[in-house]
């Protein structure tokens, strides 16, 4: 992975987090976003299906994303 790839991955992650911060359905601080070679991985847990899908939609609509691995779990309280 080149320096340019790392910079692009970081920019993608920042764009996704910014998009999550603009949404009220999910707390961006609760979602772990990692990017490697333009592949996004989301992890942690969410309270319901809608909150699980919101970060996935944000990632899929972010420029530069090649694919998404949504590892968010729905927590049952």
C-alpha positions in Angstrom: 0.0 0.0 0.0 1.4 3.4 -1.0 1.3 6.6 0.9 -1.3 7.9 -1.5 -3.5 4.9 -0.9 -3.3 5.4 2.9 -4.2 9.1 2.4 -7.2 8.2 0.3 -8.4 5.5 2.8 -8.1 8.1 5.6 -10.2 10.6 3.5 -12.8 8.0 2.8 -13.1 7.2 6.5 -13.4 10.9 7.4 -16.1 11.4 4.8 -18.1 8.5 6.2 -17.8 9.7 9.8 -18.8 13.2 8.7 -21.9 11.8 7.0 -22.8 9.8 10.1 -22.4 12.9 12.2 -25.0 14.6 10.1 -27.6 11.8 10.6 -29.7 11.6 13.7 -30.4 7.9 13.5 -27.0 6.8 14.6 -24.3 8.1 16.9 -21.1 8.4 14.9 -19.0 7.8 18.0 -20.5 4.3 18.3 -19.5 3.1 14.8 -16.0 1.9 14.1 -15.0 2.8 10.5 -11.9 1.3 9.0 -10.8 1.5 5.4 -8.1 -0.4 3.6 -7.6 -0.3 -0.2 -10.9 1.5 -0.6 -12.8 -1.3 1.2 -14.8 -0.1 4.2 -15.4 -2.2 7.3 -18.0 -1.1 9.8 -18.1 -2.7 13.2 -19.6 -2.4 16.7 -23.3 -2.7 17.6 -26.5 -0.7 16.9 -29.8 -0.7 18.7 -31.9 -1.7 15.7 -31.9 -2.5 11.9 -32.4 1.1 10.8 -29.4 2.2 12.8 -27.4 -0.7 11.3 -28.3 0.2 7.7 -27.7 4.0 8.0 -23.9 3.7 8.3 -23.8 1.2 5.4 -25.8 3.6 3.2 -23.5 6.4 4.2 -20.4 4.3 3.2 -21.9 3.1 0.0 -22.6 6.7 -1.1 -19.1 7.9 -0.3 -16.8 8.6 -3.2 -14.0 6.1 -3.6 -15.6 3.2 -1.8 -15.1 0.0 -3.7 -16.9 -2.4 -1.4 -18.3 -2.6 2.1 -18.1 -5.2 4.9 -20.9 -4.4 7.3 -20.1 -6.1 10.6 -22.4 -4.0 12.7 -24.5 -6.2 15.1 -27.9 -5.3 16.4 -27.8 -5.4 20.2 -30.8 -6.7 22.0 -31.2 -5.0 25.4 
